[in-house]
Amino acid sequence: MMGSPEDEDGRLECETQHEVTLTRGFWLAETPTTQELWKAVMESNRSFEGDNLSFEGDNLPVELVSWNERQDFIERIQKDAPDGLNFCLPNDAQWEYACRAGTTTPFSFGSTLNGDKANCKGSYPYDTNEKGRYLHKTTTVGGYPPNAWGLYDMHGNVREWCEDWYEHYPNDAVTGVRLGF
């Protein structure tokens, strides 16, 4: 199932819950792209450096890149890829499937979020009164426990880019319509 049930706290109107059938397998990187990898491929670092905060570090996620820059990154990696191996961003359905890792709760680790299982604004907890920490910056990739499928940082730390665009979800079941469905 993709989207959110109507009674889920914080649900947006465009997140209509519907069945999606993915017709092809796919692989997803275990962690977000690190600055170390980005620098090796792109020969630059696009990370925030502010007055009292630094988002720079080889094992931190790259965070100040546009969708187009991400496409350039993928194109450069693709040049050295073995035949038959095609790199791309996941589409929204693939990403949500991988993020949920077989669960039906708002987060792969349950129904609450307060900064103990993901880097987020824990001072504004979700579905709990227990406030958590708010670091005001990104954290080392893989610094929090992975989801059930071994994927790290699927919630929090940085926003995720997907191959397709943000739009209202359909009401009906979807099979093999866009990209990797």
C-alpha positions in Angstrom: 0.0 0.0 0.0 1.2 3.5 -0.8 0.0 6.6 0.8 -1.5 7.1 4.2 -4.7 6.0 5.8 -7.3 8.8 6.2 -7.0 8.7 10.1 -3.2 9.1 10.2 -2.1 12.2 12.0 -0.5 14.7 9.8 -1.7 13.1 6.6 -1.9 15.3 3.6 -5.0 15.3 1.3 -2.8 14.2 -1.7 -1.6 11.0 0.1 -4.6 8.8 -0.8 -3.8 5.3 0.2 -3.9 2.9 -2.8 -2.5 -0.4 -3.9 0.6 -0.4 -6.1 2.1 -3.4 -7.8 5.8 -3.0 -8.6 6.5 -5.2 -11.7 10.3 -5.1 -11.7 12.8 -5.6 -8.9 15.2 -2.8 -8.0 18.1 -2.1 -5.7 18.5 0.8 -3.4 21.7 2.1 -1.8 22.0 1.1 1.9 22.6 4.8 2.9 22.1 8.2 1.5 24.9 9.4 -0.7 27.9 10.5 1.5 29.9 13.6 0.8 32.9 11.4 0.3 31.2 9.6 -2.6 29.8 12.8 -4.0 33.3 14.5 -3.9 34.9 11.4 -5.6 32.4 11.5 -8.4 31.6 15.2 -8.8 35.0 16.7 -7.6 33.2 19.2 -5.4 31.3 19.3 -2.1 27.9 20.9 -1.8 27.3 21.2 1.9 26.2 23.9 4.3 28.8 25.8 6.2 27.3 28.4 8.6 28.3 30.5 11.5 28.1 27.9 14.3 27.1 24.8 12.3 29.0 22.7 9.8 27.3 20.1 7.7 30.6 19.1 6.2 32.1 15.6 6.7 33.0 12.6 4.5 30.4 10.4 6.3 27.6 13.0 6.3 25.0 13.0 3.6 25.3 15.4 0.7 22.5 17.8 1.2 22.6 20.9 -0.9 22.1 19.4 -4.4 19.3 20.0 -6.9 17.5 17.3 -8.7 19.4 18.1 -11.9 22.7 17.9 -10.0 21.7 14.5 -8.7 20.9 13.4 -12.3 24.5 14.5 -13.4 25.9 12.5 -10.5 24.0 9.4 -11.6 25.0 9.9 -15.2 28.7 10.0 -14.2 28.3 6.8 -12.1 26.5 5.1 -15.0 29.5 5.7 -17.3 31.6 3.3 -15.2 28.8 0.8 -14.5 28.9 -2.8 -15.8 26.7 -3.5 -18.8 23.1 -4.1 -17.9 23.3 -2.2 -14.6 21.3 1.0 -14.8 21.4 3.6 -12.1 18.6 6.0 -11.4 16.7 7.6 -8.6 13.9 5.5 -7.2 10.4 6.5 -8.2 8.0 7.5 -5.4 6.4 4.1 -5.1 9.8 2.3 -5.0 11.1 4.7 -2.3 8.0 4.4 -0.1 8.0 0.6 -0.5 11.7 0.4 0.6 11.1 3.0 3.4 8.2 1.1 4.9 10.1 -2.3 4.7 6.9 -4.3 5.0 5.3 -2.3 7.8 1.9 -0.5 7.8 2.8 2.1 10.5 3.8 5.8 9.7 7.4 4.9 10.2 9.3 1.7 9.6 10.0 1.5 13.3 6.5 2.2 14.5 4.0 5.0 15.1 6.0 7.5 17.0 8.9 9.8 16.2 10.9 12.0 18.5 14.5 11.9 17.4 15.5 8.6 19.1 15.3 6.5 15.9 15.8 9.1 13.2 17.5 12.5 12.9 14.5 14.9 13.1 13.1 17.8 15.1 12.6 15.8 18.2 11.3 18.9 20.1 8.1 18.4 18.0 7.4 14.7 18.5 4.9 12.8 16.5 2.2 10.7 18.3 4.0 10.9 21.6 4.4 13.5 24.4 8.0 12.5 24.9 10.2 15.2 23.4 13.5 14.1 22.0 16.7 15.7 20.7 17.0 18.2 17.9 20.5 18.4 16.6 20.0 21.3 14.1 22.2 19.5 11.5 22.7 16.2 9.6 24.3 13.2 11.2 26.6 10.5 10.0 24.8 8.2 7.6 23.9 4.9 9.2 24.1 6.5 12.7 20.5 5.3 13.5 19.3 1.7 13.3 18.3 0.5 9.8 14.8 -0.5 8.8 13.9 -4.2 8.6 15.5 -4.4 5.1 18.8 -2.9 6.2 18.3 0.5 4.8 19.5 3.5 6.9 18.2 7.0 7.3 14.9 6.4 5.4 13.3 8.8 7.9 15.0 12.1 8.7 18.5 13.4 8.2 17.9 14.7 4.6 15.1 14.9 2.2 15.0 12.3 -0.5 15.0 12.8 -4.3 12.8 10.6 -6.4 12.8 10.2 -10.2 9.2 11.2 -10.6 7.4 14.4 -9.5 5.2 15.1 -6.5 1.6 14.8 -7.3 -1.8 13.6 -5.8 -1.9 9.9 -5.5 -4.6 8.1 -7.5 -7.6 6.5 -5.7 -7.4 3.3 -7.7 -4.8 0.5 -7.7 -1.8 1.1 -10.0 0.3 -1.4 -11.9 3.3 -0.7 -14.2 2.3 2.8 -15.1 5.5 4.9 -14.5 9.1 4.2 -14.4 9.7 1.1 -12.3 6.1 0.3 -11.3 
